[in-house]
Amino acid sequence: MTLRYLLNGIDDTNILGRCLSESARPGDILLLSGDLGAGKTYLTKAIASGLGIDTREITSPSFTIIHEHLNGRIPLIHVDLYRLGRHADITEIGLEDYINGENLVVIEWAEYSDGPLLEQGLKIDLYLIDEEVREVCITARTDIWKDRLLELDGCMGKK
């Protein structure tokens, strides 16, 4: 199942982030992909805000690879695989330690990894349409996401 939305500016991205945070559960993995500047880090900030995390703490972990934000409703682990390049080995950076059923793991540049642990994640692709507009495609890879995608769609419909 795939949901598609046009995000017209920051407000729509904030709504999507809030809706994702409302449906988030410990152990979830969100796999963000898209062009440079498509809004992956901003969407992560919006998710963090919905979890009750101070968004001033959310920056791209491009150089450190992993940032921990433990003070929200669910601990948020923010990962950026960009610097690791194609076929990044998530075991090499210790990512599997965070995929433990307790955290919400958000991975930017998720297309750079093909690890089996990521098969359970919710795939979120962001595409630049223009300076203000993004298209987002959210794809459930496993059955655990199907009902939750219906909830997400309902949440987005209320915007």
ABEGO torsion letter per residue (X at the ends): XBBBBBBBEAAAAAAAAAAAAAABBBGBBBBBBEBBGAGAAAAAAAAAAAAGBBAAABBBAAAAGBBBBAABABBBBBBBAAAAEBGBBAAAAGAAAABAGABBBBBBGAAABABAAAAABBBBBBBBABAABBBBBBBBABAAAAAAAAAAAAAAAAX
